[in-house]
Amino acid sequence: MKHSPTERQAARVLAVLQRLTFAAMLPLLLGACASAPLVYPEVVPPRAAVVEPLRVADRPVIGLALGGGAARGFAHVGVIKVLEAHGIRPDIVVGTSAGSFVGAFYAGGYDIAALEQLAREVKEEQLRDIVFPDRGFVKGERLQDFVNQKLDNRSIEELPLRYAAVATNLADGTIAAFTRGNTGMAVRASSAIPGVFQPVLIDGREYVDGGLVSPVPVQVARDLGADLVIAVDIAKRPGEKAVIVSTTEVFDQALDIMVSHLAKQEVGSADVVVEPDTRSLVSVDFTTRGDAIEEGIEAAGRAMARVLEGLAAKGREKRQRATEQRVPGDAAKGSVE
């Protein structure tokens, strides 16, 4: 059930107050949220390895590109729920930031019931390990370990669906699509919001949130072999604000503008774009997760006709190409005989 406008406003105010009072509460947070030892301390680092594009002979390969947006990422669960209800199951799942988190579990074999249960029950403290500020005050190991435990410590290549988590190389700003190795660490790198999470060191390079370069990873899904890409864009569209009075509001507005423009460019190459209405959702507040799921359901429902039309069109194209490739060989065989 959706929250009322009053409840949403209260959540937004609470989120701002939490950010403004963080410095004063830091000593308490450090004591209360100390990291527990990793269950899987020995990890095989994820790798941005080149993989052969996925090919399916008799139907279009479906790619699902899940965008970033912190707690708004719960909308992805609603989108997946509607796709599954219509018998549409992607072959490739690529995620950025929050999209990498949801995508890892979906690619890992979670059905929609298990995925929705996880989304509704996960707690912020299970994913957040506060540390003394060192280029970030969240280490990210707790997030990494949560993903690995829930996926039975399987590496990316062991997941049932082809999966990639998109991150940004902090040194040169290039994109990294992790397609091999430790799943939890790949999600951690993809979700490492600069200034909040510490950069993640992988094979001598540091990585941060993939949303800096690829908020909705459409091209990566194409590179992995998708014929039809369904992009889920949960970026918050910047609304006109008459007065922006605080430092936090300036930062939030600037971030919304930057991510929105970059996402808009990227989703232009998708076959279908699903855009949940995230204007009333608070990116740092898990209490709106139910609203986010519902918005995902509504947005996917509006887009479903386009998805089905796109699949039919891609199917016709694939059959036509297959026919054209067979004809020359058959003709040559006939001339010899």
NORKA-V444378 format. One record per residue. N is the residue number from 1. RES is the residue in one letter. OMEGA is omega in whole degrees, 0 to 359 (NA if undefined). D_FIRST is the distance of its C-alpha to the first C-alpha in Angstrom with 2 decimals. Layout:
N RES OMEGA D_FIRST
N RES OMEGA D_FIRST
This chain:
1 M 183 0.00
2 K 174 3.79
3 H 177 6.64
4 S 177 9.38
5 P 179 12.66
6 T 180 14.38
7 E 180 12.25
8 R 179 12.69
9 Q 179 16.34
10 A 179 16.78
11 A 179 15.63
12 R 178 18.14
13 V 179 20.81
14 L 181 20.37
15 A 179 20.75
16 V 180 23.90
17 L 179 25.30
18 Q 180 24.91
19 R 182 26.89
20 L 183 29.47
21 T 184 30.16
22 F 183 30.32
23 A 181 34.12
24 A 184 34.66
25 M 187 32.55
26 L 180 34.04
27 P 179 36.56
28 L 180 33.97
29 L 180 31.69
30 L 181 34.72
31 G 186 35.50
32 A 189 32.06
33 C 179 30.93
34 A 185 34.15
35 S 171 33.81
36 A 179 34.34
37 P 178 36.94
38 L 175 35.86
39 V 180 35.65
40 Y 183 37.04
41 P 180 39.53
42 E 184 41.63
43 V 170 39.92
44 V 186 41.16
45 P 175 40.16
46 P 180 38.14
47 R 175 40.25
48 A 186 39.80
49 A 175 42.03
50 V 180 42.93
51 V 179 41.83
52 E 178 42.97
53 P 180 40.56
54 L 179 38.81
55 R 174 40.49
56 V 190 39.50
57 A 194 42.15
58 D 181 40.53
59 R 178 37.20
60 P 173 35.53
61 V 184 34.32
62 I 176 30.65
63 G 178 29.64
64 L 181 26.17
65 A 186 26.37
66 L 184 23.44
67 G 180 23.68
68 G 180 23.39
69 G 177 21.02
70 A 185 20.43
71 A 175 16.83
72 R 180 15.80
73 G 176 17.28
74 F 176 14.16
75 A 179 13.69
76 H 180 16.72
77 V 178 15.03
78 G 178 12.94
79 V 180 16.30
80 I 180 18.20
81 K 180 15.98
82 V 177 16.86
83 L 180 20.44
84 E 180 20.89
85 A 178 19.66
86 H 177 22.45
87 G 181 24.96
88 I 180 25.29
89 R 182 26.03
90 P 174 27.51
91 D 184 30.90
92 I 177 30.62
93 V 178 27.85
94 V 182 28.62
95 G 172 26.52
96 T 174 27.01
97 S 180 25.71
98 A 177 22.01
99 G 177 22.69
100 S 180 25.54
101 F 179 23.44
102 V 182 20.87
103 G 180 23.82
104 A 181 26.03
105 F 178 23.90
106 Y 177 23.40
107 A 181 27.13
108 G 174 27.83
109 G 177 26.75
110 Y 173 23.20
111 D 189 21.67
112 I 179 18.09
113 A 180 17.08
114 A 181 18.99
115 L 179 17.85
116 E 177 14.11
117 Q 178 15.10
118 L 182 17.26
119 A 184 14.76
120 R 186 12.34
121 E 183 15.46
122 V 181 17.91
123 K 182 18.95
124 E 183 20.66
125 E 176 23.82
126 Q 186 24.21
127 L 191 24.73
128 R 177 26.60
129 D 182 30.23
130 I 179 31.59
131 V 176 35.31
132 F 186 38.01
133 P 176 37.62
134 D 187 39.65
135 R 181 38.47
136 G 182 34.92
137 F 171 33.48
138 V 184 31.27
139 K 178 33.48
140 G 180 31.03
141 E 180 32.66
142 R 175 29.74
143 L 179 27.50
144 Q 183 30.37
145 D 178 30.87
146 F 180 27.23
147 V 183 27.27
148 N 179 30.70
149 Q 183 29.97
150 K 179 26.88
151 L 178 29.03
152 D 176 32.07
153 N 178 33.97
154 R 176 34.42
155 S 184 35.73
156 I 183 34.33
157 E 179 36.95
158 E 180 36.06
159 L 183 32.47
160 P 178 32.12
161 L 176 31.02
162 R 189 32.95
163 Y 173 31.22
164 A 175 32.05
165 A 186 30.72
166 V 178 31.89
167 A 181 33.40
168 T 175 35.87
169 N 186 39.43
170 L 184 39.82
171 A 186 43.60
172 D 176 43.81
173 G 179 40.33
174 T 180 40.50
175 I 175 37.65
176 A 177 37.51
177 A 184 35.65
178 F 184 35.81
179 T 180 36.46
180 R 172 38.33
181 G 191 38.37
182 N 184 35.99
183 T 182 32.36
184 G 180 30.99
185 M 178 33.52
186 A 177 32.77
187 V 178 29.05
188 R 179 30.21
189 A 181 32.59
190 S 186 30.14
191 S 187 27.69
192 A 180 30.43
193 I 182 29.51
194 P 180 32.93
195 G 176 33.60
196 V 176 30.69
197 F 172 31.50
198 Q 174 35.15
199 P 183 36.58
200 V 182 36.86
201 L 180 40.44
202 I 179 41.02
203 D 175 44.59
204 G 178 45.96
205 R 179 43.46
206 E 183 40.50
207 Y 177 37.16
208 V 186 34.13
209 D 180 30.81
210 G 180 31.18
211 G 178 29.27
212 L 183 32.54
213 V 183 34.19
214 S 183 31.63
215 P 177 28.03
216 V 195 27.26
217 P 181 29.97
218 V 185 30.97
219 Q 178 34.70
220 V 177 34.45
221 A 177 32.69
222 R 182 35.60
223 D 180 38.14
224 L 173 36.85
225 G 183 37.51
226 A 172 34.47
227 D 179 35.58
228 L 181 32.18
229 V 173 29.82
230 I 182 26.11
231 A 177 25.19
232 V 184 21.70
233 D 181 22.07
234 I 179 19.46
235 A 180 22.03
236 K 179 21.06
237 R 181 23.23
238 P 177 25.34
239 G 180 24.85
240 E 180 27.89
241 K 183 28.33
242 A 183 31.08
243 V 175 31.76
244 I 195 31.22
245 V 187 32.63
246 S 176 32.00
247 T 180 32.97
248 T 180 29.40
249 E 176 28.39
250 V 180 31.43
251 F 182 30.59
252 D 181 26.95
253 Q 180 28.08
254 A 180 30.96
255 L 178 28.89
256 D 180 26.36
257 I 183 29.41
258 M 183 31.17
259 V 181 28.40
260 S 181 27.29
261 H 180 30.90
262 L 179 31.60
263 A 181 28.52
264 K 178 29.43
265 Q 186 32.90
266 E 183 31.82
267 V 178 29.33
268 G 181 32.10
269 S 177 33.67
270 A 177 30.65
271 D 178 30.66
272 V 178 27.00
273 V 176 24.73
274 V 185 20.94
275 E 175 19.56
276 P 179 15.85
277 D 184 15.34
278 T 185 15.49
279 R 183 17.01
280 S 183 14.40
281 L 181 13.88
282 V 188 16.28
283 S 184 18.45
284 V 186 19.52
285 D 181 16.38
286 F 183 14.55
287 T 179 11.86
288 T 184 10.19
289 R 179 10.36
290 G 177 6.76
291 D 181 6.92
292 A 179 10.30
293 I 180 9.72
294 E 178 7.76
295 E 177 10.65
296 G 178 13.04
297 I 182 12.19
298 E 181 12.72
299 A 179 15.80
300 A 177 17.30
301 G 179 17.04
302 R 185 18.99
303 A 190 21.48
304 M 179 22.11
305 A 179 25.12
306 R 178 26.74
307 V 182 26.25
308 L 177 27.93
309 E 179 30.64
310 G 179 31.30
311 L 179 31.70
312 A 180 34.08
313 A 179 36.09
314 K 178 36.41
315 G 178 37.43
316 R 179 40.16
317 E 183 41.38
318 K 179 41.63
319 R 179 43.53
320 Q 179 45.81
321 R 180 46.66
322 A 179 47.38
323 T 180 49.70
324 E 180 51.50
325 Q 180 52.08
326 R 186 53.57
327 V 181 55.89
328 P 180 58.31
329 G 179 58.83
330 D 180 59.48
331 A 180 61.84
332 A 179 63.76
333 K 180 64.08
334 G 183 65.40
335 S 179 68.04
336 V 181 69.41
337 E NA 69.76
